[in-house]
Amino acid sequence: MSSGIVLSEISKSFNENEVLANFSYTFELNNIYKISGPNGSGKTTLFKIIKEIYLPDSGTIKANFKLTENISYIDNNPRSFFHRLNVSDNLEYFLSLNDPNYQLSIVEELMDFFEILNFRKTLFSDLSQGQMQLISIIRGLANKGKVIILDESFSFLDKNIKSKLESFLIDQQIKEKNLILFCSHDVVFSESNFIELKL
Amino acid sequence: MKNLFIFKQIKKDFLWEYSYKISFFGQFAGMFLTLITFFFLSKTFEANQSIHLDSYANNYFLFSIIGIAFLDHSSILIRSLSSSIRDAQAFGYVDTLLHSQRSTISVMLCMLAYPYIKGNLKFVFYLLFASLISDFSLPLHTYALASLILFSSSLFFLGIAFLSGAFVLVYKQADPINYLTNILISLLSGIIYPVSVLPNYLQAFSDAIPATYSLELLRGLIFNGYLADEVDLDLIGSFFITCIIVIISLVMFNFAINKVKKDGSSGKY
């Protein structure tokens, strides 16, 4: 069996709108995949089915690891935090929710890497959209899952942070043999770094 | 130990509520206003003895305050889960709550911890403030035993909270379970008037609500100073109803999670 995620004959419709029809693909660990396609082609639906947020109408997903525990899903909603709490309290809460054996030091290392450690005690509502998105990315990366999904997560990020994130993800893929899935309408990664899958 | 999720949840809920300072302290001012209103209301009837209040030393003030404190405690618990889910839908972190590495039910139970503590503390504050206004004092062990009764009654409200949460998960704004339970308890469980004033056919409904027994036990404890054993038989029936509610609510909650996974509506609001 593949070391990654095997999707077989996945179909998903919302009301009368068929978003995925008999979709089959195998995502291997230690690879970066770009899922591309026009708006409404089913990129987010595919990610959410892999994360088990949505149940497919038919088809199967197989992996030789537990999907729920090993997928970090980072979306493009920078508002999905407690705005009246500071950054540190937010991250500690979500980290503790996602990982019973969490280590706060991981968050601090990531904040340091992305040069926002001095925002630890800043109220979430006082951050810019880009900083909020970066905190959302740190929340996802801190989970240390085998699979990292970035669903339009590069939006709002400046050039410098975007390139830091790219190098961090490539490093993760090489060192930890992570499977990285992303979709983005921005230009990210050089084409030699990823396998493109068109929906 | 300090890494336990329940502590992080309690800390987060407290910080969140405390960040709205006027609302946080305003609820205590609201309690005081309620106490004073019922104090003067009870003064109005003080000279008239009522056979319905015989078992409660004809002290309408204390009778009603116990009822109101109990209703406050139960309301906090019942609406907490649905309002937390509603917030999570609106801010966009509902999927993070429902799809973490922890079981969803255990996450939801942790989300009930702060409201439970808050409801308990408010109950104690009601009695303490009432004792300042009126001429009575309660021994410390009465507060401890009252907390025990509140704890046992919480199982029923926990079931209702899960039912209410399931409703909000699927139907978003609608929360009729919370509304109906509050109406039923307020009308039939003897919150501000004794159950004995109700017509017989309504008393039968009242007997079917576990909150009625919890309230009767609390009043027995506070007025007599001990836990009455003549209500033991009723408690078995009450416990049975509570178990049914809890089982139904957990089944419904799981059904709601599956439904939003199927129709992809968990994050919609």
Chai-1 contact restraints between the chains, C-beta under 6 A:
chainA,res_idxA,chainB,res_idxB,connection_type,confidence,min_distance_angstrom,max_distance_angstrom,comment,restraint_id
A,F14,B,G264,contact,1.0,0.0,6.0,A-B,restraint_1
A,I53,B,D95,contact,1.0,0.0,6.0,A-B,restraint_2
A,I53,B,H99,contact,1.0,0.0,6.0,A-B,restraint_3
A,Y54,B,K261,contact,1.0,0.0,6.0,A-B,restraint_4
A,Y54,B,G264,contact,1.0,0.0,6.0,A-B,restraint_5
A,L55,B,K261,contact,1.0,0.0,6.0,A-B,restraint_6
A,L55,B,K262,contact,1.0,0.0,6.0,A-B,restraint_7
A,E69,B,Q101,contact,1.0,0.0,6.0,A-B,restraint_8
A,N77,B,G92,contact,1.0,0.0,6.0,A-B,restraint_9
A,R79,B,F91,contact,1.0,0.0,6.0,A-B,restraint_10
A,R79,B,G92,contact,1.0,0.0,6.0,A-B,restraint_11
A,S80,B,F91,contact,1.0,0.0,6.0,A-B,restraint_12
A,S80,B,G92,contact,1.0,0.0,6.0,A-B,restraint_13
A,S80,B,Y93,contact,1.0,0.0,6.0,A-B,restraint_14
A,F82,B,W16,contact,1.0,0.0,6.0,A-B,restraint_15
A,R84,B,S19,contact,1.0,0.0,6.0,A-B,restraint_16
A,L85,B,L15,contact,1.0,0.0,6.0,A-B,restraint_17
A,Y93,B,K8,contact,1.0,0.0,6.0,A-B,restraint_18
A,Y93,B,K12,contact,1.0,0.0,6.0,A-B,restraint_19
A,S96,B,F5,contact,1.0,0.0,6.0,A-B,restraint_20
A,S96,B,K8,contact,1.0,0.0,6.0,A-B,restraint_21
A,L97,B,S100,contact,1.0,0.0,6.0,A-B,restraint_22
A,N98,B,S100,contact,1.0,0.0,6.0,A-B,restraint_23
A,N98,B,Q101,contact,1.0,0.0,6.0,A-B,restraint_24
